[in-house]
Amino acid sequence: MAFMQRFKWPRSRKGPGSEQRKALRLAVWEGIPATLVGNMLGGPILTAYLLFMGATSQQIGLVLAIPPLANIVQIAAAFLMQRMENRKYWMALIGTLHRSTWVATGVIPFLMPDRLQVPVFIALFLFSFLNASIGGVVWSSVISDMVPAQVRGRYFGIRNTIHFAFAGVSLLAAGQILEWAPSEGAGFVILYVIAGAATVWNAIELFRYPNPPFEKSAEPGGMGQFFKPLMDRSFTLATAFIALFILLQNIVVPLFSYVMLEVLQISKSQVTLVTAVQMIVMMVSYYYWGNLNARFATITLLLWSLPLIALSCVLWIGLEVLPVLPVLILVHMALGIGQGGYNLLTFNFLIGDTPKADRPMYIGFFAGVTGLAGFIGPMVGGALYERIQGGAFWVQSYGVSLFTGAALLVLALAVGPFVLSRSGKRAGSQSKEVISG
């Protein structure tokens, strides 16, 4: 946290550290248990758990499509926020409900017959991520008010670096637990117990957040708020382009773990190893993306990150000439750098380049459109992998990723600069207004 000392926050009467610094440290600290839950139960561990319960590739695709689909409710959440007087309370309550419901999926094999396990998991997982999406709008609104505009890029870069350090370690630990547990079921029990403890820790930290004053939208009525982002042409163009990119990307990227476990038949510890490499690379990249964001426009850097995600799909062709593990490490390194930039820069775009009073609706609109695209992608991917089962091995192992990656490269390099240039100009002018203000 030494980097925070370089910025001049208002001093608190309670001591040398300001209330603002304490809030920024708390936001870093609170994210650690949230990261533990997400990595003990998500990513390749989620795919492994679904396979343990007997899920098909199509069912796995459906589950992986739920988090982006659930983001559609963020539009309704943006309306509801205008009625909230205590954002902190709702953020903490909904965030805790999200993680506790996810942890509750761990008892399904003990309570449900085999034929009902996957359907019940899907229902609980959907409810969990509906809460995650609603809570995400509230949290984004609170954190954007907590973090000063002039340090957002660097702050979130370092915050994400710290969290992904924990993500990499927890993912490696989860893989080893599954590998060395007496049985696969016992391994999942251990992971869910750890995630349950982290959920309690996270709930405590969420209720310690500050509750900054909420500047509500000046637009009269719900429809005025809804149409505000729609009338912003540069924002809607950027959102449409990013949604198309996500739709194509999610045909293959969420199913990387499925291909590794089911098609390539590599061990769970190797899958968690290469995914941990992705986390570590992403962790380091967050720091550099954050520093670059202090020098370059958010939209410019976003355009740099998208080809790296496309490259991670194209690199699967290396399986034709190289051993499996080195290829998978290269794939996940490229994915880590690209997604690190994408995650940080889209978030900074939403909280830094949108009007403060109408920000929840901008966030909800963006999340709804990109969430629908993100839902369609894994559904298409799951159905596609189901259809090509028994077909040529090269198509199953790297063919789908290769062709999708080529389409993503065309989109990122040929279409992206033309579409996003308008948003870049608007973002630059708004940034100058924020700094001068």
N, C-alpha and C positions, 0 to 999 in steps of 0.2 A: 504493500500500500504506500510505499515511499513516494510513488509518482504523484499522489494526491497532495503531498506537501508543497509541490511546486506551484499550486494554484491558490489564489487569494480568496478564500471563502470568508464570509462575515463571521466575526468571532462571537462565540457564545459566552454568556455571562456565567455559565456553569464550569468553564474551564478553558484551557488553551485550544482544544479541538472543537470546531464548530459543530452545530447540530447537522449541518449539511454534510460534513465529512462523515459523521457517524452514520447518517442515512446511507451514504454511498458504500461505506464498509459493510453495513447490514445487508444491502442488496447483493453484495458479493458473497457474504457468509450464508445467506438464505438459499442461494442457488446451489450450494454444495450438496445438501441432502436431496434436493430436487434432481440433480444430476445423477446421484446414486440410484434413485428409484428408476429413472429413465433408462439407465444402462444395465441394471440388474434384471429388468423385466422387458426391455425393448430391444430394438436392433436384431442382431442374429439370435439373441436369447429368446425373443418373442417368436421368431420362426421355428427355433428348436422346440419350444414349448408346444406350439401348434402341431408340429409333426409328432411330438410325444402323445398328443391327444388324438392323432389319426387324421389330421386335416389334409385335404387335397390342395393342389397348387391353386385352384380356383378359390377355395375358401381362404387360403393364405393371402391371395391377392385382395379379396374382399376386406379382410382384417387390416391389411396395410393401407387400404384406401379409406378407412374410417377416419383417421386423424385429419386429413385434408377435407373430407366431406363434412365433418363436424364444424369446420371453420365457417360454413355457410351461416350458422346461427350468430356469427359475430355482427351481422347487420342488425338483427333484432337486439343483440346486446348493446349496440351503440344507441339505439332508441331508449332502452331501459336505463342506460347510464344517466340520461338527462333527469331521471327521477331519483337518482342516488344522492344522498346527503353524506354518506360515510363510505367512501370508496375502499378504504382500508378493510373495513369489516367484511364487505362482500368479496373482496379479493382473497382474503384469508379463508373465508368460509368455503367459497367455491373451489379454490385451489386444494384445500384439504379434502373436499368431497371427491375431486378428480383422482387424487393419488390413493385414497383409501378404497375407492371402488376398484381401481386397477389391482391393488394388492389383494382384494377379495377374490379375484379370479384364481388365486392360488389354491382355494379349497374346492374348486370344481371337480377334480378327479376323485375326491373323497366323498362327494355328495351326490354326484350325478352318474347315471348309467352311461356307457360308452357312446350311445347314439345321440345323447343330448349334450355331451360335453362341449363340442365346438359351437353349436347354436347358442348355448347359454353364455359361453365366453364372448361370442360376438355381441350379444345383448348388453352384457356388463361393460365390455370394452367401448361400445358405442356411447353408453350413458357416461362413462368416465371421460371420454374425449369431448362430449358435448359440454361438460363442465369445464374442461381444460380450455376450450375455445372461448367460452363466455368469460372465464377468469383471465384469459390472455388479453382481452380488450381492456379490462379494468387495470390489469397490471401495467400494460403498455402506457395507459393514460397517466397512471401514478408515477412510473419511472421517468417518463418524459418531463414531468414537472419537477422531479427531483434532480435530474442531471442537467447542469448548465449547457447551453447550446455549444459554447466554444470548446468544450472538452469531451463532447459525446463520442466522437470517433475513437479517441484514445482510451477513454474510460471503458467503453464496451469492448474494445479490443483486448484490454488487459483483463476485464471481468470474464470474458469468454475464454481467454487463455487459461486462467485459473480453473475454471469449471471443466474445460476439456482435459486438463491434467488429471483431475479426478475421474473424468469419464474414461480415459484410457486405462488407468489403474484398475478401476472397478470392473471394466469389461474383461481385462486380462484375468482378474481374480475370479470373475463369474465363469469364464471358460475353464479355469483350473478346477473350480469347485465341481462343475459338471463332469470333468474328466476323471477326477479322483474320488468322487462320492461312491459309496457302496453300490448305489443304483442310480439310474437317471432320475427316478422319482424323488429319491432322497436329496439329490443335488438341487432339484427345483424347490424343495421344501426349504432348504438352507437359504437359497436366493430370496425367496418370498419373505422369510423371517427378517433378513437384513433389510429388505425394502420396506417392510412394515415399521421397523425401528426408525428408518430414515424419514418415513412419512410423518411420524410423531414429531421428530426433530424439526422437519420443515414447517409443520403447523405452528409450532411455538415461534419460529422465526418470522413467519408471515404476520402473526398478530403483533409483532414488535415494530412493524413498518410505521413510518410517519403517515399522517393523513393531510397532505397539502391541500390548500383551497382549490376547489374545482371551478374552472371557468367554463360555464355551460354555453351551448350554441345560442347565437342570437337569432337563428332562423325560426320563424313562426311555424309551429306545428311540425308533425312528423314528416310530412312530405317535403317540406322545405329543407329539412336536414338531409333527407334521402337524396334529393336531387343536387345537393351542393357538390359532391364529388363527380356526379354524372355531367355536370356543366363545366367541369375542369377538363378541357380537351386533352391537354398534355398528360394529365394524370391517368385518364381513361385509356389513352393510347399505350402508355407504359404498362398499365395493368393488363391490358389485353395481350401485349407481346409476352410479358412474363408468364401469364397463364398458359399460352400456347407452348412456351418452352417447358413449363412444368408438366404439362400433359404428356409431351413426348418423352421427357426425362423419366417420368414415373412409370412408363411402360417397362423399363428395365432396372433402374437404380434400386428401388425398394426390393426387387427380387434377386439382387446379387447374392444374398445369403441363401436363398432357395437354390440357386444354380450351384453354389459351392457345396451345399449339404446334400442335395438330391441328385444333381447331374454329375458333378465332379467327384462326389463321394469323399470329400476330405473331412477330417475330424473336426469336432466342435472346438477343440482347443486351437486348431489352425485357423478356423473361421474367426474366432475371437481375437487371435493374434493379428490377422491382417486388418480386422476392423479397428483394433486398438492402434495400429499404425496410422490408420485414417484419422483417428481421434487425436493422436499426438501431433501429426502434421497439421491438422486443423487448428489445434491449440497454438502452435507456433505461428501459423499463418494469421490468426486473429490479431496477434500483436502487430505484425507488419501491415496488415490491411488497415488496422486502426491508425497507425502512424501515417500511412499513405493518404488516409481520408482527411488528415489535417492539411495536406498539400494539394490534393486533387478533388474534383467534384465527385459526389457520390455516384451519379449516373455513369461517369467516365470509368470509375473503378468497377462498377457492376458489369459493364461491357467487357472488361478484362477478365472477370471471373467466369463468365458463361462458357467461353471456349474450353476452359479447363475441365468443366463438368462434361462437356461433349467428348473431350479427349479421353476421359476415364472410361467411356463406353467403347471408343474405338480401340483402345489398348488391349481389349480382350482378344484381339486377333493374334496377339503374341503367343497364345496357347498353341498355335500352329507350329511354332519353332522353338519355344523355350519351355522349361519346366513350369509346372503349375504355380508353385508358391512365389517365385520371383515376379511372374506376371501379375498375380493378384496383389502383391505389395505395390507394384507400380500403378496398377489401376486405382488402388485405394489412396495412394499418395496424391495422385492427380485429383481424385474426388475430394480429398480432405482440403487441399488448397482452394479448389473451386467453390466448394460448399461453404468453407470458412468465409470467403469473400462474399458470396451470395447472401448468407444468413446475416452477416453484420451489415452489409450495405443496404439490403432491402429494409431492414429494421431502421437504420438511420434515415433512409429515404422517407419512411412512413412517419417517424416522430420528429424529423428535422425539416422536411420540405413540404409539410402540410400545415394548414391553418390551425392554431392551437385550439380554439374553441370548437372547431368541427373535426378535430383529429379522430375521436372515436368512430365517427361515421366513415371517414376516409379509411381507417384501419379495417372496419367492418366490411366495407365495400371491397377493398383489396383482398381480404381474407376470404370473402364469400366467392368471388370470381376465381381466384387461384385455387381455393379449396375444391370447387367443383371440378376444375381441371385436374387437380391432384387426385381426386377420387376416380375419375374416368381412367387415368393412366394405369394404376395397378390392376384394375378390373380387366382392362384390355390385355395387360401383360400376363395376368394369371390365366386367362382364357387361352391366350396364345401358347403359353408353355404347356398347357393341358393338351392342346390340339397337336403339338409337334412331338409329343411323347412317342417314342418308338421310331422317330424319324432319324435323319442323318445326325450323327453326334456333333459335327461342327456347327450345325444350326442351333442345337440345344445349348451347346457350351458357350459359343461366342458369336454365332451368326446374328441373333436377334439384337444383341448389344452393339455389334459393329454397324449394322444398317441404321439403327436408331441414332447412334453417335454421329454418323455421317450427316443425317438430317439435322441434328442439333448444331453441328458445325456450320452448315449452310445458314441456319436460322440466326446463329450468334454473330457470324462474320458478315453476312450479306444484308440481313434484314434489320438486326439490332441497332447498328449505328444510325440508320435512317429514321427508325421509329423513335428511339430514345433521345435523339438530339434535341427535340423540342422540350422534353422534360428536363434535360440537362441545363438548357438556357433558363428555364423558369426556376430550377433549383438554385442556380448560381445567383440570380437576382434576389431570391428570398434569403439566401444565406447572408448576403451583404446587408439586407435589412435587419436581420437578427443581430449581426455583429455591431452594426452602427447603432442599433437601439439599445 
